[in-house]
Amino acid sequence: MVESTKKSTFTAEERAAMRERARENKAALKGAEAEKAVLAAIEKMAEDDRAIARHVHDIVRETAPHLVPKTFYGSPGYAKDGKVVLFYQDKARFKTRYSTLGFQEAAALDDGDFWPTAFAVAGWSPAVEAEVTRLVRRAAG
């Protein structure tokens, strides 16, 4: 067998996330099992991210109960009509300095020719909670 000398363009964390996404697609969990998978993904996070992810989860379940919990590349995500609308990615996932609240194409956030699709989350406060609630409500349509 010939070994490749070409370096991978993906980090180990990115490759792991892609493998996780392939497992998610294969498993295609539904209902209570999908929510259990989301809660399990949250429990794997470091305490500070776990607390934020729980807040996000609670906001989604209260503000947009029609969104279906499902993991998205191993992170907590929430879908509508099978398409992920939003997700929470903890900072340890890709060794970044902040976590991310991201919105996919299915999110109803369009605003003219230019709008944000991801937000850095470095902490939680009443102001952050209010903005996340507003964004979730809008994104869920």
Secondary structure as UniProt FT lines:
FT   HELIX           12..27
FT   HELIX           31..43
FT   HELIX           47..63
FT   TURN            65..66
FT   STRAND          68..72
FT   TURN            73..74
FT   STRAND          75..80
FT   TURN            81..82
FT   STRAND          83..89
FT   TURN            91..95
FT   STRAND          99..103
FT   TURN            105..106
FT   TURN            112..113
FT   STRAND          118..121
FT   HELIX           126..140
//
